[in-house]
């Protein structure tokens, strides 16, 4: 009777915890049948299978099955990364097809996968769960190099982001630098925002490594022009979530994120978002107080 009560308690506990465990996974995108990308945690996970050769000694069978499982896992990682969107126009597969050097680099990075779990079957077969970080080396290899050069549109005179003085007319803007505009033609915001959340639920938006946020006129509000490539490589340009409540407390944008609503998607891959012109102006005004755009403190909420 004592054991039965404990089993019942354990069952109730698992039922209560299961939604929490699923909820904590964040935004996970299944890519084909090979694996998935967790865009909240910025990881790629796959499973590899290896069969045992019955013609070999028992010890050799297991070693061979492990090697085969690792080879299968690498193949699945390559298939998964190929299906990931870099931008609204380009997938990783398209990019690798025209650049053999980058293809070789990506394959080398994937070979350094971490084995998260190994299962040994009674048949002698082996199953390995592997993981690779999307950030760091992969993003550094796949992201475009032309970052920076954007200007915060707030309606005023162009200013140097460091000293606050007017930018000399005709002077080129260095790569990685985003000029700001003095708010003499638009009402500046008094709120201090620590990040940006764009609610894109119901729009069919898809995740990407280098998405853009544009206004109703197609002008870039957020994207590579306003981002530090160093931050983009380290944490990704955008964090993705399915739940806005969890996004609000995510360290990426906490403690007081500005929240705007997307209007529609843009581009063939449906990874770019369109927002209203008023919201676009509000974002750039807010970014003057805390440069959350340059530091990639941006999250999208997807279905």
C-alpha positions as CSV (number, residue, x, y, z in Angstrom):
1,X,0.0,0.0,0.0
2,X,2.9,2.3,0.9
3,X,4.5,1.8,-2.5
4,X,1.3,2.4,-4.3
5,X,0.8,5.7,-2.6
6,X,4.3,6.8,-3.6
7,X,3.8,5.7,-7.2
8,X,0.6,7.8,-7.4
9,X,2.4,10.8,-5.9
10,X,5.1,10.4,-8.5
11,X,2.6,10.1,-11.3
12,X,0.9,13.3,-10.2
13,X,4.3,15.1,-9.9
14,X,5.2,14.1,-13.4
15,X,1.9,15.3,-14.8
16,X,2.4,18.6,-13.1
17,X,6.0,18.9,-14.3
18,X,5.5,17.9,-17.9
19,X,3.9,21.2,-19.1
20,X,6.8,23.0,-17.4
21,X,9.4,20.9,-19.1
22,X,7.8,21.3,-22.5
23,X,7.2,25.0,-21.9
24,X,10.8,25.6,-20.9
25,X,12.0,24.4,-24.3
26,X,11.3,27.7,-26.0
27,X,10.9,28.0,-29.7
28,X,12.0,24.7,-31.3
29,X,11.9,24.4,-35.1
30,X,11.8,20.9,-36.6
31,X,14.0,20.9,-39.8
32,X,13.1,18.1,-42.1
33,X,13.3,14.7,-40.4
34,X,17.0,14.9,-39.4
35,X,17.0,17.2,-36.4
36,X,15.8,20.5,-34.8
37,X,16.9,24.0,-33.9
38,X,16.1,25.5,-30.5
39,X,16.1,29.2,-31.4
40,X,15.6,30.2,-27.8
41,X,18.7,28.3,-26.5
42,X,20.5,28.7,-29.9
43,X,21.4,25.0,-30.3
44,X,21.0,22.4,-33.0
45,X,20.3,18.8,-31.9
46,X,20.2,15.6,-33.9
47,X,20.3,11.8,-33.3
48,X,22.6,9.3,-35.0
49,X,22.1,5.6,-35.3
50,X,24.7,2.9,-35.7
51,X,24.2,-0.8,-36.4
52,X,26.3,-3.6,-35.0
53,X,28.2,-5.9,-37.4
54,X,27.4,-9.5,-36.3
55,X,30.5,-10.8,-38.1
56,X,32.9,-9.0,-35.7
57,X,33.8,-9.8,-32.1
58,X,31.5,-8.4,-29.5
59,X,33.8,-5.6,-28.4
60,X,34.5,-4.6,-32.0
61,X,30.7,-4.6,-32.7
62,X,30.1,-1.9,-30.1
63,X,33.0,0.2,-31.2
64,X,31.9,0.0,-34.8
65,X,28.3,0.8,-33.9
66,X,29.4,3.9,-32.0
67,X,31.5,5.1,-35.0
68,X,28.6,4.5,-37.4
69,X,26.2,6.4,-35.1
70,X,28.6,9.4,-35.0
71,X,28.8,9.4,-38.8
72,X,25.1,9.3,-39.0
73,X,24.8,12.2,-36.5
74,X,27.1,14.3,-38.5
75,X,25.2,13.6,-41.7
76,X,21.9,14.6,-39.9
77,X,23.5,17.8,-38.5
78,X,24.6,18.8,-42.1
79,X,21.1,18.1,-43.3
80,X,19.6,20.2,-40.5
81,X,21.8,23.2,-40.9
82,X,21.2,23.2,-44.6
83,X,17.5,23.8,-44.0
84,X,18.1,26.9,-41.7
85,X,17.3,30.3,-43.1
86,X,20.2,32.8,-43.0
87,X,18.0,35.7,-44.3
88,X,14.7,36.2,-46.0
89,X,16.3,35.4,-49.3
90,X,19.0,32.8,-48.5
91,X,19.2,29.5,-46.7
92,X,22.4,27.9,-45.5
93,X,22.1,25.3,-48.3
94,X,22.0,28.0,-50.9
95,X,25.0,29.7,-49.3
96,X,27.1,26.6,-49.1
97,X,26.4,25.6,-52.7
98,X,28.2,28.7,-54.0
99,X,31.1,28.8,-51.5
100,X,33.2,25.6,-51.0
101,X,35.4,27.3,-48.4
102,X,32.5,28.1,-46.1
103,X,31.1,24.6,-46.7
104,X,34.3,23.1,-45.5
105,X,34.4,25.3,-42.5
106,X,30.8,24.5,-41.5
107,X,31.4,20.8,-41.8
108,X,34.5,21.1,-39.6
109,X,32.5,23.0,-37.0
110,X,29.8,20.4,-37.0
111,X,32.4,17.6,-36.5
112,X,33.1,19.1,-33.1
113,X,29.6,18.2,-31.9
114,X,29.0,17.3,-28.3
115,X,27.4,13.9,-27.4
116,X,24.6,14.6,-24.9
117,X,23.4,11.0,-24.5
118,X,24.3,7.5,-25.7
119,X,21.9,4.6,-25.7
120,X,23.1,0.9,-26.1
121,X,20.4,-1.4,-27.5
122,X,20.0,-5.0,-26.7
123,X,20.6,-5.7,-30.4
124,X,24.1,-4.2,-30.2
125,X,23.0,-1.1,-32.1
126,X,23.9,2.4,-30.7
127,X,22.0,5.7,-30.6
128,X,23.7,9.0,-29.9
129,X,22.1,12.4,-29.3
130,X,24.4,15.2,-30.3
131,X,24.3,19.0,-30.0
132,X,26.1,22.0,-31.7
133,X,25.8,25.6,-30.7
134,X,24.3,27.8,-33.3
135,X,26.2,30.8,-31.9
136,X,29.9,31.4,-31.9
137,X,31.8,29.7,-34.7
138,X,28.8,28.8,-36.9
139,X,27.3,32.3,-36.9
140,X,30.7,33.8,-37.4
141,X,31.1,31.6,-40.5
142,X,27.6,32.1,-41.9
143,X,26.7,35.7,-41.1
144,X,27.5,38.4,-43.7
145,X,30.4,40.6,-43.0
146,X,28.8,44.0,-43.9
147,X,27.4,45.1,-40.5
148,X,26.8,48.6,-39.3
149,X,26.3,51.9,-41.2
150,X,22.6,52.4,-40.2
151,X,21.2,55.6,-38.9
152,X,18.6,55.8,-36.1
153,X,15.6,57.6,-37.6
154,X,14.2,59.9,-34.9
155,X,13.7,63.0,-37.1
156,X,16.6,65.2,-36.2
157,X,20.2,66.0,-37.0
158,X,22.8,63.2,-37.5
159,X,25.0,62.8,-34.5
160,X,28.1,60.8,-33.6
161,X,27.0,58.0,-31.3
162,X,30.2,58.4,-29.1
163,X,30.5,62.2,-28.5
164,X,27.0,63.3,-29.5
165,X,28.4,66.0,-31.8
166,X,26.9,66.6,-35.4
167,X,28.4,64.2,-37.9
168,X,30.4,66.1,-40.6
169,X,28.5,66.3,-43.9
170,X,29.9,64.0,-46.5
171,X,32.1,62.1,-44.1
172,X,31.8,58.3,-44.5
173,X,30.4,56.3,-41.6
174,X,32.8,53.6,-40.5
175,X,31.7,49.9,-40.5
176,X,30.1,48.9,-37.3
177,X,29.1,52.5,-36.4
178,X,25.4,53.6,-36.4
179,X,24.8,57.4,-36.3
180,X,21.9,58.7,-34.3
181,X,19.5,61.6,-35.0
182,X,18.8,64.4,-32.5
183,X,15.1,64.3,-31.6
184,X,14.3,67.9,-32.6
185,X,11.6,66.8,-35.1
186,X,10.0,64.0,-33.1
187,X,8.9,63.7,-29.5
188,X,11.6,61.7,-27.7
189,X,10.6,58.9,-25.3
190,X,11.1,59.4,-21.6
191,X,10.9,55.6,-20.9
192,X,14.1,53.6,-20.6
193,X,13.7,50.3,-22.4
194,X,16.1,47.4,-22.0
195,X,15.2,45.6,-25.1
196,X,12.6,45.0,-27.8
197,X,10.0,42.3,-28.2
198,X,8.1,42.0,-31.5
199,X,4.9,40.0,-31.3
200,X,4.6,38.1,-34.6
201,X,2.0,35.6,-33.6
202,X,-0.5,34.7,-36.4
203,X,1.7,36.1,-39.2
204,X,3.5,32.9,-40.2
205,X,6.9,34.3,-39.5
206,X,9.9,31.9,-39.6
207,X,13.2,32.2,-37.7
208,X,16.5,33.1,-39.3
209,X,20.1,33.9,-38.5
210,X,19.9,37.5,-39.9
211,X,16.3,38.7,-40.0
212,X,15.2,42.3,-40.6
213,X,12.5,44.5,-39.1
214,X,11.2,47.1,-41.5
215,X,8.6,49.9,-41.5
216,X,5.6,50.2,-43.8
217,X,7.8,51.9,-46.4
218,X,10.3,49.0,-46.4
219,X,13.0,51.0,-44.5
220,X,15.2,48.9,-42.2
221,X,14.4,49.5,-38.5
222,X,16.5,46.6,-37.2
223,X,18.9,44.3,-39.0
224,X,22.6,44.1,-39.8
225,X,22.8,47.9,-40.3
226,X,22.1,48.4,-36.6
227,X,23.9,45.5,-35.1
228,X,27.3,44.8,-33.8
229,X,28.6,41.7,-35.6
230,X,30.4,40.7,-32.4
231,X,27.1,40.6,-30.5
232,X,25.3,38.9,-33.4
233,X,28.0,36.2,-33.4
234,X,27.9,35.7,-29.6
235,X,24.2,35.6,-29.0
236,X,22.4,35.7,-32.4
237,X,20.7,38.7,-33.9
238,X,17.3,37.7,-32.6
239,X,16.1,35.5,-29.8
240,X,12.8,33.6,-30.5
241,X,10.1,32.5,-28.1
242,X,6.6,31.2,-28.2
243,X,5.3,32.8,-25.0
244,X,5.4,36.5,-24.5
245,X,5.5,36.2,-20.7
246,X,8.6,34.1,-20.8
247,X,10.2,36.6,-23.3
248,X,9.6,39.5,-20.9
249,X,11.8,37.9,-18.3
250,X,14.4,36.6,-20.7
251,X,17.8,38.1,-19.7
252,X,18.2,39.1,-23.3
253,X,15.6,41.9,-23.1
254,X,14.7,42.2,-19.3
255,X,13.9,44.2,-17.3
256,X,11.7,46.6,-19.2
257,X,11.4,45.6,-22.9
258,X,9.5,47.7,-25.5
259,X,6.7,45.6,-27.0
260,X,5.4,46.2,-30.6
261,X,3.1,44.2,-32.8
262,X,4.1,43.0,-36.2
263,X,1.8,43.7,-39.2
264,X,3.0,41.1,-41.7
265,X,6.0,39.1,-42.9
266,X,8.2,40.1,-45.8
267,X,10.6,38.3,-48.2
268,X,10.4,34.9,-49.9
269,X,11.4,33.0,-46.7
270,X,9.0,35.0,-44.5
271,X,11.6,35.8,-41.9
272,X,11.5,39.6,-42.0
273,X,8.7,41.5,-40.2
274,X,6.9,44.7,-41.1
275,X,5.8,47.0,-38.3
276,X,3.9,50.3,-38.3
277,X,5.8,53.6,-38.9
278,X,4.8,54.9,-35.5
279,X,6.3,51.9,-33.8
280,X,9.5,52.2,-35.9
281,X,10.0,55.7,-34.8
282,X,9.3,54.7,-31.2
283,X,12.0,52.0,-31.4
284,X,14.7,54.3,-32.7
285,X,13.8,57.0,-30.2
286,X,14.0,54.4,-27.4
287,X,17.3,53.0,-28.7
288,X,19.0,56.3,-28.1
289,X,18.7,55.8,-24.3
290,X,19.8,52.2,-24.2
291,X,21.5,50.9,-27.4
292,X,19.6,47.6,-27.3
293,X,19.6,47.3,-31.1
294,X,23.3,47.2,-31.4
295,X,23.6,44.7,-28.6
296,X,21.0,42.4,-30.2
297,X,18.5,42.7,-27.3
298,X,15.7,41.8,-29.6
299,X,13.2,38.9,-29.4
300,X,10.4,37.7,-31.8
301,X,7.3,35.9,-30.5
302,X,6.3,33.2,-33.0
303,X,3.5,30.6,-33.2
